[in-house]
Amino acid sequence: MTSRLNRLAVAFLATALATVGVTAANPAPASAAMTICYNTSQAGSYASVANQAATIWNNATVNLTLSANCGSNLRIYRITGGGSYAVRTSLGNGRVYIDTQQAAQYSVLRIMTHEIGHILGLPDNYNGNCSLLMSGGSAGTSCTNPYPSSAEANRVSNLFAGTFSATDRSADIFRDSWPSVLTPVG
């Protein structure tokens, strides 16, 4: 909040000075992007999907960069059973679990990008709208959209710029974004 107020004050001062004919140097740019190092050593066959999801977030946002295997802010796991979910320990830090059974029914790239969205500060939105990444599985198995909406991407960019504060508790667990694995009838 303080850096935003400082930028606003500098912009106001520059405008006021320009009005009276004084030119001020451009203020320093906002702080550099934060790097979130993700680890795919436990992701198994989903490591390449994690890389695709990171590229999607990197292209959609500013103020952060997801980078593979440079550390362990974010750990990605491949599991069988129990559902896909994310555990955010703080903004940009946590664990993502991708359930192979759900990934057989839903787009694994959508699941991965959605769960990483939780680590980046986004909550679930169970409205069934396929154009919203954070609607998760409520959009149905035919929805394969792995891209955050502009509002979702802007929210993440603002969180990492310090413009918004995340409601960051000690740990948030995001479960049940994806309906239970369908079982055949009969």
C-alpha positions as CSV (number, residue, x, y, z in Angstrom):
1,M,0.0,0.0,0.0
2,T,2.8,2.4,0.9
3,S,4.6,1.9,-2.5
4,R,1.3,2.5,-4.3
5,L,0.8,5.7,-2.4
6,N,4.4,6.7,-3.1
7,R,3.9,6.1,-6.9
8,L,0.6,8.1,-6.8
9,A,2.3,11.0,-5.0
10,V,5.2,11.0,-7.5
11,A,2.7,10.9,-10.4
12,F,0.7,13.8,-8.9
13,L,3.9,15.8,-8.3
14,A,5.1,15.2,-11.8
15,T,1.8,16.3,-13.2
16,A,1.7,19.4,-11.1
17,L,5.3,20.3,-12.0
18,A,4.5,19.8,-15.7
19,T,1.6,22.1,-15.5
20,V,3.9,24.9,-14.4
21,G,6.5,24.0,-17.0
22,V,8.9,22.0,-14.9
23,T,10.0,18.6,-16.2
24,A,10.6,15.9,-13.6
25,A,12.6,12.7,-14.3
26,N,10.5,9.5,-14.5
27,P,10.1,7.8,-11.1
28,A,11.8,4.4,-10.6
29,P,9.8,1.5,-11.9
30,A,7.7,-0.7,-9.6
31,S,9.7,-3.5,-7.9
32,A,10.9,-6.4,-10.0
33,A,8.9,-9.5,-10.5
34,M,8.8,-12.1,-7.7
35,T,10.1,-15.5,-8.8
36,I,8.1,-18.5,-7.5
37,C,10.3,-21.6,-7.8
38,Y,8.2,-24.7,-8.4
39,N,9.4,-28.3,-7.9
40,T,8.1,-31.1,-10.1
41,S,10.2,-33.9,-8.7
42,Q,7.1,-35.6,-7.3
43,A,4.8,-34.7,-10.2
44,G,5.7,-37.7,-12.3
45,S,4.1,-37.6,-15.7
46,Y,2.5,-34.2,-14.8
47,A,5.8,-32.3,-14.7
48,S,5.3,-31.2,-18.3
49,V,1.8,-30.1,-17.5
50,A,3.1,-28.1,-14.6
51,N,5.5,-26.4,-17.0
52,Q,2.6,-25.5,-19.4
53,A,0.6,-24.1,-16.5
54,A,3.5,-22.0,-15.4
55,T,3.9,-20.6,-18.9
56,I,0.1,-19.8,-18.9
57,W,0.5,-17.8,-15.6
58,N,3.7,-16.2,-16.7
59,N,2.0,-14.9,-19.9
60,A,-1.1,-13.8,-18.2
61,T,0.4,-11.9,-15.3
62,V,3.0,-9.3,-14.4
63,N,5.0,-9.0,-11.1
64,L,5.7,-12.7,-10.9
65,T,7.5,-15.4,-12.7
66,L,7.1,-19.1,-12.1
67,S,10.3,-21.0,-12.7
68,A,10.9,-24.7,-12.7
69,N,13.1,-26.6,-10.2
70,C,15.0,-23.6,-8.9
71,G,13.7,-24.1,-5.4
72,S,10.6,-25.2,-3.6
73,N,8.2,-22.4,-3.0
74,L,5.6,-24.6,-4.8
75,R,5.8,-28.4,-4.8
76,I,3.7,-30.3,-7.2
77,Y,2.6,-33.9,-6.5
78,R,0.9,-36.6,-8.5
79,I,-1.5,-38.6,-6.4
80,T,-4.1,-41.3,-7.0
81,G,-7.4,-40.8,-5.2
82,G,-8.6,-38.2,-2.8
83,G,-9.2,-35.4,-5.4
84,S,-7.0,-32.7,-6.7
85,Y,-6.3,-29.8,-4.3
86,A,-4.0,-27.1,-3.2
87,V,-2.5,-26.1,0.2
88,R,-1.3,-22.5,0.3
89,T,1.0,-21.8,3.2
90,S,1.4,-18.2,2.2
91,L,1.1,-16.2,-1.0
92,G,3.2,-17.9,-3.6
93,N,4.1,-20.9,-1.4
94,G,2.4,-24.2,-0.9
95,R,1.7,-27.6,-2.5
96,V,-0.5,-28.8,-5.4
97,Y,-1.8,-32.3,-5.6
98,I,-3.1,-33.6,-8.9
99,D,-5.3,-36.7,-8.7
100,T,-4.8,-39.1,-11.6
101,Q,-8.4,-40.3,-11.4
102,Q,-9.8,-36.8,-11.8
103,A,-7.2,-36.0,-14.5
104,A,-8.6,-38.9,-16.5
105,Q,-12.0,-37.2,-16.6
106,Y,-11.1,-33.4,-16.5
107,S,-8.5,-31.5,-18.4
108,V,-5.3,-32.0,-16.5
109,L,-3.9,-28.7,-17.7
110,R,-7.1,-26.9,-16.4
111,I,-6.8,-28.7,-13.1
112,M,-3.1,-27.8,-12.8
113,T,-3.5,-24.1,-13.7
114,H,-6.5,-23.8,-11.4
115,E,-4.7,-25.4,-8.4
116,I,-1.7,-23.1,-9.0
117,G,-4.1,-20.2,-9.0
118,H,-4.9,-21.0,-5.4
119,I,-1.1,-20.8,-4.5
120,L,-1.2,-17.4,-6.3
121,G,-4.0,-16.1,-4.1
122,L,-7.2,-16.9,-5.9
123,P,-10.2,-18.6,-4.2
124,D,-12.7,-21.0,-5.8
125,N,-15.6,-19.7,-7.8
126,Y,-18.2,-22.5,-8.3
127,N,-20.4,-20.7,-10.8
128,G,-20.0,-23.3,-13.6
129,N,-18.6,-20.7,-16.1
130,C,-16.0,-22.3,-18.2
131,S,-14.4,-18.9,-19.1
132,L,-13.4,-18.5,-15.4
133,L,-10.5,-20.8,-14.5
134,M,-11.4,-20.7,-10.8
135,S,-14.8,-22.2,-11.5
136,G,-12.9,-25.5,-11.4
137,G,-14.8,-28.7,-12.1
138,S,-18.2,-26.9,-11.7
139,A,-17.9,-26.1,-15.4
140,G,-18.1,-29.8,-16.3
141,T,-15.8,-32.4,-17.9
142,S,-16.2,-30.8,-21.3
143,C,-14.6,-27.5,-20.2
144,T,-10.9,-27.6,-21.1
145,N,-10.1,-23.9,-20.7
146,P,-6.8,-23.6,-18.8
147,Y,-6.5,-19.8,-19.0
148,P,-7.3,-17.3,-16.3
149,S,-9.8,-14.6,-17.2
150,S,-8.4,-11.1,-17.4
151,A,-10.0,-10.3,-14.0
152,E,-8.3,-13.4,-12.4
153,A,-4.9,-12.6,-14.0
154,N,-5.2,-8.9,-12.9
155,R,-6.0,-10.0,-9.3
156,V,-2.9,-12.1,-9.2
157,S,-0.8,-9.4,-10.7
158,N,-2.1,-6.9,-8.1
159,L,-1.5,-9.3,-5.3
160,F,2.1,-9.7,-6.3
161,A,2.5,-5.9,-6.8
162,G,1.3,-5.4,-3.3
163,T,-1.7,-3.5,-4.5
164,F,-4.1,-5.9,-2.8
165,S,-3.5,-7.8,0.3
166,A,-4.2,-11.5,0.3
167,T,-6.4,-12.8,3.1
168,D,-3.5,-14.9,4.0
169,R,-4.0,-17.2,7.0
170,S,-1.4,-19.6,8.2
171,A,-2.6,-22.2,5.7
172,D,-5.5,-22.5,3.3
173,I,-6.6,-25.8,1.9
174,F,-8.6,-25.7,-1.3
175,R,-10.5,-29.0,-1.8
176,D,-13.6,-30.0,-3.7
177,S,-13.0,-27.8,-6.8
178,W,-13.4,-30.9,-8.8
179,P,-16.5,-33.1,-8.3
180,S,-15.8,-36.7,-7.2
181,V,-14.7,-39.2,-9.7
182,L,-17.7,-40.5,-11.5
183,T,-18.6,-44.1,-10.9
184,P,-20.4,-46.2,-13.5
185,V,-24.0,-47.0,-12.7
186,G,-25.1,-50.6,-12.8
